[in-house]
């Protein structure tokens, strides 16, 4: 099957189709959730770095710092949230929805266990 090429020898891509209105709304709603959960996952990473830095600072100054549970819990929560966010970013449909719920649950549980108890 031969395809037409331009003067540079490349095959032109077909023109993108406009999605139906319902599908465009679904995609916009999904991108909002994707951005929100991405912000939560990134926030957990920043929080893990801050807690680890506070632990190192406390170690060198002899001041009381975050406990072992906080020092281990934050990187674990951040890693799990980032893995779930990869699912959200890479998949669509129900797999992405499961990833969104996973990021929300991981964020909520980690904040509950590590900060509110």
N, CA, C and O atoms as CSV, one atom per row, in Angstrom:
chain,resi,resn,atom,element,x,y,z
A,1,UNK,N,N,0.842,-1.161,0.000
A,1,UNK,CA,C,0.000,0.000,0.000
A,1,UNK,C,C,0.891,1.228,0.000
A,1,UNK,O,O,1.621,1.460,0.963
A,2,UNK,N,N,0.844,2.001,-1.038
A,2,UNK,CA,C,1.685,3.184,-1.157
A,2,UNK,C,C,0.933,4.395,-0.621
A,2,UNK,O,O,-0.277,4.521,-0.808
A,3,UNK,N,N,1.653,5.271,0.037
A,3,UNK,CA,C,1.044,6.499,0.531
A,3,UNK,C,C,1.770,7.680,-0.094
A,3,UNK,O,O,2.951,7.598,-0.432
A,4,UNK,N,N,1.050,8.763,-0.238
A,4,UNK,CA,C,1.624,9.952,-0.860
A,4,UNK,C,C,2.540,10.655,0.127
A,4,UNK,O,O,2.262,10.725,1.324
A,5,UNK,N,N,3.636,11.173,-0.405
A,5,UNK,CA,C,4.569,11.917,0.429
A,5,UNK,C,C,4.735,13.308,-0.140
A,5,UNK,O,O,4.487,13.540,-1.324
A,6,UNK,N,N,5.159,14.242,0.715
A,6,UNK,CA,C,5.425,15.588,0.226
A,6,UNK,C,C,6.853,15.659,-0.304
A,6,UNK,O,O,7.533,14.638,-0.406
A,7,UNK,N,N,7.311,16.877,-0.643
A,7,UNK,CA,C,8.639,17.012,-1.233
A,7,UNK,C,C,9.765,16.625,-0.280
A,7,UNK,O,O,10.870,16.333,-0.737
A,8,UNK,N,N,9.521,16.615,1.024
A,8,UNK,CA,C,10.545,16.206,1.984
A,8,UNK,C,C,10.544,14.704,2.237
A,8,UNK,O,O,11.413,14.195,2.945
A,9,UNK,N,N,9.595,14.004,1.676
A,9,UNK,CA,C,9.536,12.569,1.842
A,9,UNK,C,C,8.772,12.119,3.073
A,9,UNK,O,O,8.843,10.951,3.457
A,10,UNK,N,N,8.039,13.040,3.696
A,10,UNK,CA,C,7.261,12.673,4.873
A,10,UNK,C,C,5.819,12.436,4.496
A,10,UNK,O,O,5.316,12.990,3.519
A,11,UNK,N,N,5.169,11.617,5.273
A,11,UNK,CA,C,3.765,11.305,5.045
A,11,UNK,C,C,2.932,12.279,5.866
A,11,UNK,O,O,3.097,12.346,7.084
A,12,UNK,N,N,2.039,13.039,5.229
A,12,UNK,CA,C,1.229,13.981,6.005
A,12,UNK,C,C,0.246,13.254,6.911
A,12,UNK,O,O,-0.311,12.217,6.548
A,13,UNK,N,N,0.047,13.817,8.090
A,13,UNK,CA,C,-0.906,13.239,9.035
A,13,UNK,C,C,-2.320,13.642,8.654
A,13,UNK,O,O,-2.529,14.729,8.115
A,14,UNK,N,N,-3.300,12.777,8.928
A,14,UNK,CA,C,-4.681,13.157,8.637
A,14,UNK,C,C,-5.119,14.289,9.563
A,14,UNK,O,O,-4.607,14.436,10.673
A,15,UNK,N,N,-6.057,15.069,9.094
A,15,UNK,CA,C,-6.572,16.185,9.893
A,15,UNK,C,C,-7.316,15.627,11.105
A,15,UNK,O,O,-8.055,14.650,10.987
A,16,UNK,N,N,-7.119,16.253,12.276
A,16,UNK,CA,C,-7.819,15.757,13.468
A,16,UNK,C,C,-9.317,16.007,13.352
A,16,UNK,O,O,-9.766,17.019,12.814
A,17,UNK,N,N,-10.066,15.056,13.874
A,17,UNK,CA,C,-11.520,15.183,13.850
A,17,UNK,C,C,-11.977,15.890,15.111
A,17,UNK,O,O,-11.382,15.728,16.177
A,18,UNK,N,N,-13.026,16.667,14.987
A,18,UNK,CA,C,-13.598,17.313,16.161
A,18,UNK,C,C,-14.445,16.302,16.912
A,18,UNK,O,O,-15.340,15.686,16.333
A,19,UNK,N,N,-14.166,16.126,18.218
A,19,UNK,CA,C,-14.958,15.166,18.982
A,19,UNK,C,C,-16.363,15.706,19.221
A,19,UNK,O,O,-16.572,16.919,19.216
A,20,UNK,N,N,-17.325,14.813,19.432
A,20,UNK,CA,C,-18.667,15.268,19.769
A,20,UNK,C,C,-18.654,16.085,21.052
A,20,UNK,O,O,-17.730,15.968,21.858
A,21,UNK,N,N,-19.673,16.906,21.243
A,21,UNK,CA,C,-19.712,17.823,22.385
A,21,UNK,C,C,-19.616,17.074,23.716
A,21,UNK,O,O,-18.900,17.526,24.610
A,22,UNK,N,N,-20.297,15.969,23.874
A,22,UNK,CA,C,-20.255,15.202,25.119
A,22,UNK,C,C,-18.871,14.657,25.399
A,22,UNK,O,O,-18.413,14.642,26.542
A,23,UNK,N,N,-18.212,14.211,24.347
A,23,UNK,CA,C,-16.863,13.667,24.516
A,23,UNK,C,C,-15.880,14.781,24.872
A,23,UNK,O,O,-14.954,14.561,25.653
A,24,UNK,N,N,-16.071,15.977,24.305
A,24,UNK,CA,C,-15.200,17.105,24.632
A,24,UNK,C,C,-15.380,17.514,26.088
A,24,UNK,O,O,-14.403,17.835,26.766
A,25,UNK,N,N,-16.626,17.506,26.579
A,25,UNK,CA,C,-16.873,17.833,27.982
A,25,UNK,C,C,-16.236,16.783,28.890
A,25,UNK,O,O,-15.639,17.129,29.909
A,26,UNK,N,N,-16.355,15.520,28.534
A,26,UNK,CA,C,-15.762,14.435,29.319
A,26,UNK,C,C,-14.242,14.595,29.372
A,26,UNK,O,O,-13.633,14.402,30.425
A,27,UNK,N,N,-13.636,14.944,28.250
A,27,UNK,CA,C,-12.189,15.127,28.201
A,27,UNK,C,C,-11.769,16.322,29.058
A,27,UNK,O,O,-10.754,16.251,29.752
A,28,UNK,N,N,-12.530,17.413,29.022
A,28,UNK,CA,C,-12.208,18.592,29.835
A,28,UNK,C,C,-12.344,18.272,31.316
A,28,UNK,O,O,-11.504,18.682,32.117
A,29,UNK,N,N,-13.394,17.542,31.689
A,29,UNK,CA,C,-13.579,17.152,33.087
A,29,UNK,C,C,-12.447,16.239,33.540
A,29,UNK,O,O,-11.956,16.366,34.661
A,30,UNK,N,N,-12.033,15.324,32.674
A,30,UNK,CA,C,-10.941,14.421,32.997
A,30,UNK,C,C,-9.625,15.155,33.158
A,30,UNK,O,O,-8.814,14.798,34.012
A,31,UNK,N,N,-9.407,16.173,32.349
A,31,UNK,CA,C,-8.143,16.907,32.472
A,31,UNK,C,C,-8.119,17.735,33.750
A,31,UNK,O,O,-7.050,17.943,34.323
A,32,UNK,N,N,-9.271,18.211,34.208
A,32,UNK,CA,C,-9.308,18.921,35.494
A,32,UNK,C,C,-8.939,17.973,36.633
A,32,UNK,O,O,-8.148,18.332,37.505
A,33,UNK,N,N,-9.505,16.767,36.629
A,33,UNK,CA,C,-9.171,15.788,37.672
A,33,UNK,C,C,-7.710,15.396,37.574
A,33,UNK,O,O,-7.030,15.238,38.588
A,34,UNK,N,N,-7.226,15.239,36.339
A,34,UNK,CA,C,-5.832,14.883,36.122
A,34,UNK,C,C,-4.914,15.942,36.708
A,34,UNK,O,O,-3.917,15.617,37.352
A,35,UNK,N,N,-5.247,17.201,36.489
A,35,UNK,CA,C,-4.444,18.290,37.043
A,35,UNK,C,C,-4.528,18.365,38.552
A,35,UNK,O,O,-3.526,18.604,39.225
A,36,UNK,N,N,-5.732,18.160,39.088
A,36,UNK,CA,C,-5.912,18.218,40.540
A,36,UNK,C,C,-5.140,17.113,41.241
A,36,UNK,O,O,-4.426,17.365,42.212
A,37,UNK,N,N,-5.283,15.895,40.749
A,37,UNK,CA,C,-4.580,14.785,41.398
A,37,UNK,C,C,-3.070,14.885,41.172
A,37,UNK,O,O,-2.287,14.462,42.023
A,38,UNK,N,N,-2.663,15.439,40.035
A,38,UNK,CA,C,-1.237,15.669,39.812
A,38,UNK,C,C,-0.674,16.667,40.816
A,38,UNK,O,O,0.455,16.524,41.285
A,39,UNK,N,N,-1.477,17.680,41.140
A,39,UNK,CA,C,-1.053,18.656,42.151
A,39,UNK,C,C,-0.956,18.009,43.525
A,39,UNK,O,O,-0.033,18.299,44.287
A,40,UNK,N,N,-1.898,17.139,43.842
A,40,UNK,CA,C,-1.836,16.441,45.128
A,40,UNK,C,C,-0.604,15.544,45.212
A,40,UNK,O,O,0.088,15.524,46.230
A,41,UNK,N,N,-0.335,14.807,44.142
A,41,UNK,CA,C,0.833,13.921,44.136
A,41,UNK,C,C,2.122,14.735,44.244
A,41,UNK,O,O,3.033,14.358,44.982
A,42,UNK,N,N,2.203,15.836,43.521
A,42,UNK,CA,C,3.386,16.690,43.608
A,42,UNK,C,C,3.520,17.302,45.000
A,42,UNK,O,O,4.629,17.444,45.515
A,43,UNK,N,N,2.393,17.662,45.605
A,43,UNK,CA,C,2.424,18.192,46.966
A,43,UNK,C,C,2.938,17.172,47.962
A,43,UNK,O,O,3.662,17.521,48.895
A,44,UNK,N,N,2.570,15.917,47.771
A,44,UNK,CA,C,3.089,14.871,48.656
A,44,UNK,C,C,4.594,14.694,48.489
A,44,UNK,O,O,5.298,14.411,49.458
A,45,UNK,N,N,5.089,14.859,47.269
A,45,UNK,CA,C,6.530,14.765,47.040
A,45,UNK,C,C,7.244,15.913,47.747
A,45,UNK,O,O,8.259,15.704,48.411
A,46,UNK,N,N,6.712,17.127,47.603
A,46,UNK,CA,C,7.321,18.282,48.266
A,46,UNK,C,C,7.283,18.097,49.783
A,46,UNK,O,O,8.262,18.383,50.472
A,47,UNK,N,N,6.163,17.623,50.292
A,47,UNK,CA,C,6.041,17.398,51.731
A,47,UNK,C,C,7.039,16.347,52.213
A,47,UNK,O,O,7.613,16.490,53.293
A,48,UNK,N,N,7.250,15.298,51.425
A,48,UNK,CA,C,8.222,14.263,51.788
A,48,UNK,C,C,9.636,14.836,51.836
A,48,UNK,O,O,10.412,14.511,52.734
A,49,UNK,N,N,9.967,15.688,50.868
A,49,UNK,CA,C,11.297,16.296,50.846
A,49,UNK,C,C,11.482,17.207,52.060
A,49,UNK,O,O,12.543,17.202,52.683
A,50,UNK,N,N,10.458,17.984,52.396
A,50,UNK,CA,C,10.545,18.893,53.547
A,50,UNK,C,C,10.694,18.102,54.844
A,50,UNK,O,O,11.508,18.460,55.695
A,51,UNK,N,N,9.923,17.039,55.001
A,51,UNK,CA,C,10.005,16.238,56.225
A,51,UNK,C,C,11.374,15.559,56.332
A,51,UNK,O,O,11.955,15.509,57.416
A,52,UNK,N,N,11.889,15.038,55.219
A,52,UNK,CA,C,13.218,14.429,55.245
A,52,UNK,C,C,14.298,15.463,55.557
A,52,UNK,O,O,15.246,15.172,56.286
A,53,UNK,N,N,14.155,16.664,55.007
A,53,UNK,CA,C,15.122,17.728,55.312
A,53,UNK,C,C,15.045,18.111,56.789
A,53,UNK,O,O,16.074,18.365,57.415
A,54,UNK,N,N,13.840,18.154,57.349
A,54,UNK,CA,C,13.698,18.454,58.776
A,54,UNK,C,C,14.321,17.354,59.622
A,54,UNK,O,O,14.904,17.638,60.668
A,55,UNK,N,N,14.210,16.113,59.191
A,55,UNK,CA,C,14.829,15.012,59.914
A,55,UNK,C,C,16.342,15.096,59.887
A,55,UNK,O,O,16.997,14.850,60.900
A,56,UNK,N,N,16.900,15.441,58.740
A,56,UNK,CA,C,18.352,15.584,58.636
A,56,UNK,C,C,18.827,16.759,59.482
A,56,UNK,O,O,19.839,16.659,60.176
A,57,UNK,N,N,18.097,17.873,59.427
A,57,UNK,CA,C,18.452,19.041,60.229
A,57,UNK,C,C,18.394,18.719,61.725
A,57,UNK,O,O,19.271,19.125,62.488
A,58,UNK,N,N,17.374,18.001,62.130
A,58,UNK,CA,C,17.243,17.620,63.536
A,58,UNK,C,C,18.360,16.674,63.943
A,58,UNK,O,O,18.839,16.726,65.076
A,59,UNK,N,N,18.776,15.814,63.033
A,59,UNK,CA,C,19.871,14.885,63.338
A,59,UNK,C,C,21.176,15.627,63.606
A,59,UNK,O,O,21.913,15.290,64.533
A,60,UNK,N,N,21.454,16.635,62.791
A,60,UNK,CA,C,22.713,17.369,62.939
A,60,UNK,C,C,22.691,18.387,64.071
A,60,UNK,O,O,23.745,18.707,64.621
A,61,UNK,N,N,21.525,18.902,64.432
A,61,UNK,CA,C,21.462,19.912,65.490
A,61,UNK,C,C,21.138,19.317,66.842
A,61,UNK,O,O,21.275,19.993,67.861
A,62,UNK,N,N,20.717,18.083,66.873
A,62,UNK,CA,C,20.352,17.446,68.133
A,62,UNK,C,C,18.963,17.830,68.614
A,62,UNK,O,O,18.574,17.475,69.727
A,63,UNK,N,N,18.219,18.543,67.799
A,63,UNK,CA,C,16.857,18.945,68.153
A,63,UNK,C,C,15.908,17.772,67.915
A,63,UNK,O,O,16.205,16.886,67.114
A,64,UNK,N,N,14.771,17.764,68.607
A,64,UNK,CA,C,13.789,16.711,68.318
A,64,UNK,C,C,13.201,16.947,66.923
A,64,UNK,O,O,12.849,18.070,66.561
A,65,UNK,N,N,13.110,15.902,66.182
A,65,UNK,CA,C,12.611,16.026,64.810
A,65,UNK,C,C,11.451,15.088,64.575
A,65,UNK,O,O,10.904,14.510,65.514
A,66,UNK,N,N,11.082,14.940,63.322
A,66,UNK,CA,C,10.002,14.011,62.996
A,66,UNK,C,C,10.411,12.581,63.338
A,66,UNK,O,O,11.577,12.207,63.214
A,67,UNK,N,N,9.457,11.813,63.758
A,67,UNK,CA,C,9.747,10.433,64.126
A,67,UNK,C,C,9.970,9.543,62.912
A,67,UNK,O,O,9.811,9.967,61.767
A,68,UNK,N,N,10.335,8.321,63.188
A,68,UNK,CA,C,10.613,7.358,62.135
A,68,UNK,C,C,9.374,7.089,61.279
A,68,UNK,O,O,9.478,6.888,60.069
A,69,UNK,N,N,8.197,7.086,61.921
A,69,UNK,CA,C,6.950,6.852,61.184
A,69,UNK,C,C,6.735,7.933,60.138
A,69,UNK,O,O,6.347,7.629,59.010
A,70,UNK,N,N,6.981,9.191,60.492
A,70,UNK,CA,C,6.833,10.287,59.530
A,70,UNK,C,C,7.928,10.244,58.475
A,70,UNK,O,O,7.667,10.495,57.298
A,71,UNK,N,N,9.156,9.928,58.888
A,71,UNK,CA,C,10.263,9.892,57.938
A,71,UNK,C,C,10.099,8.785,56.902
A,71,UNK,O,O,10.517,8.943,55.755
A,72,UNK,N,N,9.505,7.684,57.291
A,72,UNK,CA,C,9.275,6.590,56.335
A,72,UNK,C,C,7.949,6.738,55.613
A,72,UNK,O,O,7.832,6.381,54.440
A,73,UNK,N,N,6.949,7.264,56.311
A,73,UNK,CA,C,5.605,7.328,55.743
A,73,UNK,C,C,5.460,8.297,54.591
A,73,UNK,O,O,4.758,8.007,53.622
A,74,UNK,N,N,6.113,9.443,54.681
A,74,UNK,CA,C,5.972,10.443,53.620
A,74,UNK,C,C,6.550,9.992,52.283
A,74,UNK,O,O,5.876,10.148,51.265
A,75,UNK,N,N,7.748,9.447,52.232
A,75,UNK,CA,C,8.238,8.961,50.934
A,75,UNK,C,C,7.406,7.807,50.367
A,75,UNK,O,O,7.219,7.708,49.154
A,76,UNK,N,N,6.913,6.943,51.244
A,76,UNK,CA,C,6.070,5.838,50.768
A,76,UNK,C,C,4.781,6.387,50.171
A,76,UNK,O,O,4.369,5.959,49.092
A,77,UNK,N,N,4.140,7.330,50.860
A,77,UNK,CA,C,2.897,7.919,50.357
A,77,UNK,C,C,3.135,8.657,49.046
A,77,UNK,O,O,2.330,8.556,48.120
A,78,UNK,N,N,4.240,9.402,48.963
A,78,UNK,CA,C,4.545,10.143,47.740
A,78,UNK,C,C,4.791,9.190,46.571
A,78,UNK,O,O,4.331,9.440,45.456
A,79,UNK,N,N,5.509,8.108,46.824
A,79,UNK,CA,C,5.779,7.137,45.766
A,79,UNK,C,C,4.494,6.479,45.280
A,79,UNK,O,O,4.284,6.340,44.075
A,80,UNK,N,N,3.635,6.073,46.208
A,80,UNK,CA,C,2.371,5.451,45.820
A,80,UNK,C,C,1.489,6.429,45.044
A,80,UNK,O,O,0.849,6.046,44.065
A,81,UNK,N,N,1.456,7.688,45.480
A,81,UNK,CA,C,0.649,8.689,44.782
A,81,UNK,C,C,1.183,8.946,43.373
A,81,UNK,O,O,0.406,9.107,42.432
A,82,UNK,N,N,2.500,8.983,43.228
A,82,UNK,CA,C,3.076,9.186,41.896
A,82,UNK,C,C,2.796,7.998,40.978
A,82,UNK,O,O,2.545,8.179,39.787
A,83,UNK,N,N,2.839,6.799,41.522
A,83,UNK,CA,C,2.513,5.626,40.700
A,83,UNK,C,C,1.050,5.649,40.268
A,83,UNK,O,O,0.730,5.327,39.124
A,84,UNK,N,N,0.164,6.030,41.187
A,84,UNK,CA,C,-1.252,6.142,40.827
A,84,UNK,C,C,-1.459,7.264,39.814
A,84,UNK,O,O,-2.300,7.141,38.923
A,85,UNK,N,N,-0.713,8.343,39.937
A,85,UNK,CA,C,-0.841,9.452,38.993
A,85,UNK,C,C,-0.365,9.051,37.602
A,85,UNK,O,O,-0.894,9.540,36.604
A,86,UNK,N,N,0.611,8.182,37.524
A,86,UNK,CA,C,1.033,7.675,36.211
A,86,UNK,C,C,-0.102,6.927,35.531
A,86,UNK,O,O,-0.263,7.006,34.313
A,87,UNK,N,N,-0.887,6.201,36.317
A,87,UNK,CA,C,-2.057,5.515,35.754
A,87,UNK,C,C,-3.062,6.545,35.260
A,87,UNK,O,O,-3.618,6.404,34.171
A,88,UNK,N,N,-3.296,7.580,36.062
A,88,UNK,CA,C,-4.247,8.628,35.670
A,88,UNK,C,C,-3.797,9.287,34.373
A,88,UNK,O,O,-4.615,9.512,33.481
A,89,UNK,N,N,-2.518,9.598,34.257
A,89,UNK,CA,C,-2.020,10.280,33.074
A,89,UNK,C,C,-1.947,9.371,31.851
A,89,UNK,O,O,-2.115,9.841,30.726
A,90,UNK,N,N,-1.702,8.100,32.050
A,90,UNK,CA,C,-1.480,7.212,30.924
A,90,UNK,C,C,-2.704,6.470,30.424
A,90,UNK,O,O,-2.690,5.958,29.304
A,91,UNK,N,N,-3.746,6.397,31.207
A,91,UNK,CA,C,-4.929,5.626,30.828
A,91,UNK,C,C,-6.130,6.557,30.669
A,91,UNK,O,O,-6.060,7.749,30.967
A,92,UNK,N,N,-7.203,5.993,30.203
A,92,UNK,CA,C,-8.459,6.738,30.131
A,92,UNK,C,C,-9.580,5.809,30.592
A,92,UNK,O,O,-9.382,4.603,30.746
A,93,UNK,N,N,-10.732,6.378,30.803
A,93,UNK,CA,C,-11.884,5.587,31.214
A,93,UNK,C,C,-11.811,5.166,32.667
A,93,UNK,O,O,-11.392,5.931,33.535
A,94,UNK,N,N,-12.228,3.928,32.914
A,94,UNK,CA,C,-12.330,3.463,34.301
A,94,UNK,C,C,-10.963,3.306,34.958
A,94,UNK,O,O,-10.849,3.487,36.170
A,95,UNK,N,N,-9.934,2.978,34.202
A,95,UNK,CA,C,-8.592,2.865,34.797
A,95,UNK,C,C,-8.127,4.218,35.321
A,95,UNK,O,O,-7.530,4.298,36.394
A,96,UNK,N,N,-8.397,5.270,34.572
A,96,UNK,CA,C,-8.023,6.616,35.034
A,96,UNK,C,C,-8.832,7.015,36.255
A,96,UNK,O,O,-8.306,7.651,37.168
A,97,UNK,N,N,-10.104,6.648,36.280
A,97,UNK,CA,C,-10.943,6.968,37.445
A,97,UNK,C,C,-10.446,6.245,38.695
A,97,UNK,O,O,-10.451,6.817,39.785
A,98,UNK,N,N,-10.020,5.001,38.545
A,98,UNK,CA,C,-9.456,4.266,39.681
A,98,UNK,C,C,-8.182,4.948,40.158
A,98,UNK,O,O,-7.946,5.049,41.362
A,99,UNK,N,N,-7.362,5.416,39.227
A,99,UNK,CA,C,-6.149,6.137,39.596
A,99,UNK,C,C,-6.441,7.425,40.337
A,99,UNK,O,O,-5.744,7.766,41.293
A,100,UNK,N,N,-7.477,8.153,39.898
A,100,UNK,CA,C,-7.885,9.390,40.583
A,100,UNK,C,C,-8.293,9.080,42.018
A,100,UNK,O,O,-7.862,9.754,42.954
A,101,UNK,N,N,-9.123,8.061,42.184
A,101,UNK,CA,C,-9.566,7.685,43.531
A,101,UNK,C,C,-8.368,7.246,44.372
A,101,UNK,O,O,-8.296,7.562,45.559
A,102,UNK,N,N,-7.436,6.526,43.769
A,102,UNK,CA,C,-6.254,6.070,44.509
A,102,UNK,C,C,-5.426,7.251,45.000
A,102,UNK,O,O,-4.980,7.250,46.148
A,103,UNK,N,N,-5.210,8.260,44.157
A,103,UNK,CA,C,-4.442,9.432,44.586
A,103,UNK,C,C,-5.174,10.148,45.715
A,103,UNK,O,O,-4.553,10.560,46.694
A,104,UNK,N,N,-6.486,10.298,45.584
A,104,UNK,CA,C,-7.256,10.970,46.634
A,104,UNK,C,C,-7.189,10.204,47.950
A,104,UNK,O,O,-7.023,10.806,49.011
A,105,UNK,N,N,-7.316,8.885,47.887
A,105,UNK,CA,C,-7.284,8.064,49.104
A,105,UNK,C,C,-5.889,8.082,49.723
A,105,UNK,O,O,-5.751,8.223,50.938
A,106,UNK,N,N,-4.865,7.941,48.903
A,106,UNK,CA,C,-3.490,7.959,49.427
A,106,UNK,C,C,-3.197,9.287,50.103
A,106,UNK,O,O,-2.603,9.319,51.181
A,107,UNK,N,N,-3.606,10.377,49.481
A,107,UNK,CA,C,-3.383,11.706,50.073
A,107,UNK,C,C,-4.137,11.845,51.384
A,107,UNK,O,O,-3.573,12.292,52.383
A,108,UNK,N,N,-5.404,11.466,51.387
A,108,UNK,CA,C,-6.203,11.581,52.602
A,108,UNK,C,C,-5.686,10.714,53.736
A,108,UNK,O,O,-5.585,11.171,54.874
A,109,UNK,N,N,-5.362,9.474,53.432
A,109,UNK,CA,C,-4.877,8.553,54.471
A,109,UNK,C,C,-3.522,9.007,55.001
A,109,UNK,O,O,-3.279,8.961,56.207
A,110,UNK,N,N,-2.646,9.443,54.112
A,110,UNK,CA,C,-1.326,9.865,54.591
A,110,UNK,C,C,-1.431,11.118,55.450
A,110,UNK,O,O,-0.754,11.217,56.474
A,111,UNK,N,N,-2.249,12.058,55.062
A,111,UNK,CA,C,-2.404,13.244,55.898
A,111,UNK,C,C,-3.072,12.897,57.229
A,111,UNK,O,O,-2.719,13.454,58.269
A,112,UNK,N,N,-4.025,11.988,57.194
A,112,UNK,CA,C,-4.698,11.583,58.432
A,112,UNK,C,C,-3.727,10.875,59.387
A,112,UNK,O,O,-3.646,11.206,60.570
A,113,UNK,N,N,-3.004,9.907,58.853
A,113,UNK,CA,C,-2.106,9.123,59.711
A,113,UNK,C,C,-0.855,9.884,60.135
A,113,UNK,O,O,-0.367,9.702,61.250
A,114,UNK,N,N,-0.340,10.724,59.263
A,114,UNK,CA,C,0.943,11.357,59.542
A,114,UNK,C,C,0.834,12.737,60.194
A,114,UNK,O,O,1.789,13.207,60.812
A,115,UNK,N,N,-0.308,13.376,60.062
A,115,UNK,CA,C,-0.427,14.734,60.599
A,115,UNK,C,C,-1.557,14.903,61.589
A,115,UNK,O,O,-1.438,15.706,62.514
A,116,UNK,N,N,-2.638,14.182,61.432
A,116,UNK,CA,C,-3.814,14.435,62.276
A,116,UNK,C,C,-3.954,13.493,63.443
A,116,UNK,O,O,-4.870,13.655,64.248
A,117,UNK,N,N,-3.073,12.506,63.566
A,117,UNK,CA,C,-3.171,11.585,64.705
A,117,UNK,C,C,-2.000,11.782,65.646
A,117,UNK,O,O,-1.904,11.098,66.665
